[in-house]
Amino acid sequence: QTPYGYPLQSSFDQPTFERQLRAGLDRFAHVDVRFGHTLEGLERTPTHVVAHGRRADGSTFSVVSDYLIGCDGGRSTVRSK
């Protein structure tokens, strides 16, 4: 029996991973980590990505970037776009 029901090479502790990821990202002033936001749409161009979303207070925002990384789970909005 394994702790998570899968072989250990396929598992990791999510809270530990998130702590380490946030600590690592703190080194980069140009990285913006946003929690409590909802992605509502994406636009892709040959040179960049525009993410449209909504904050917890209901206001909307858009972010232009070279890359977008989806870390939103198995039913990822990013991967489905």
C-alpha positions in Angstrom: 0.0 0.0 0.0 1.3 3.4 -0.9 0.4 6.7 0.9 -1.6 8.1 -2.1 -2.8 4.9 -3.8 -0.2 5.3 -6.6 3.4 4.4 -7.0 5.6 6.9 -5.3 7.2 8.1 -8.6 3.8 9.5 -9.5 3.0 11.4 -6.4 4.0 14.5 -4.5 2.7 16.5 -1.5 0.8 19.4 -2.9 1.1 21.8 0.1 4.9 21.2 0.1 5.2 21.8 -3.6 3.2 25.0 -3.5 5.3 26.4 -0.6 8.5 25.6 -2.5 7.1 27.1 -5.7 6.1 30.3 -4.1 9.4 30.7 -2.3 11.2 30.2 -5.5 9.1 32.6 -7.4 9.8 35.3 -4.8 13.2 35.7 -6.4 11.8 37.1 -9.6 10.3 40.6 -9.5 8.6 40.2 -12.9 6.5 37.1 -11.8 3.0 37.9 -10.5 1.3 35.1 -8.6 -2.4 35.6 -8.2 -4.7 33.6 -5.9 -8.5 34.0 -5.7 -8.8 34.9 -9.3 -10.8 33.1 -12.0 -9.6 32.8 -15.6 -12.5 33.6 -18.0 -10.7 33.5 -21.4 -7.5 33.5 -23.3 -6.3 35.1 -26.5 -3.3 33.6 -28.3 -1.2 35.5 -30.8 2.0 34.5 -32.5 3.9 36.6 -30.0 2.0 36.6 -26.7 -1.0 35.4 -24.6 -3.7 37.6 -23.1 -5.5 36.2 -20.1 -8.8 37.7 -19.1 -10.2 37.1 -15.6 -12.1 38.1 -12.6 -10.9 39.0 -9.1 -12.6 37.8 -6.0 -14.3 41.2 -5.6 -15.9 40.8 -9.1 -13.7 43.3 -11.0 -12.1 42.1 -14.2 -8.5 42.2 -15.4 -6.3 41.3 -18.4 -2.7 40.2 -18.3 -0.4 40.2 -21.4 2.5 37.8 -21.2 4.8 35.7 -23.3 3.7 32.5 -21.5 0.8 31.2 -19.5 1.3 28.2 -17.2 -1.8 26.4 -16.0 -1.6 25.0 -12.5 -5.3 24.6 -11.9 -5.7 20.9 -11.6 -7.1 18.0 -13.5 -10.0 20.0 -15.0 -7.7 22.8 -16.1 -9.3 25.8 -17.8 -5.9 26.7 -19.3 -5.5 23.3 -20.9 -9.0 23.3 -22.3 -8.5 26.7 -24.1 
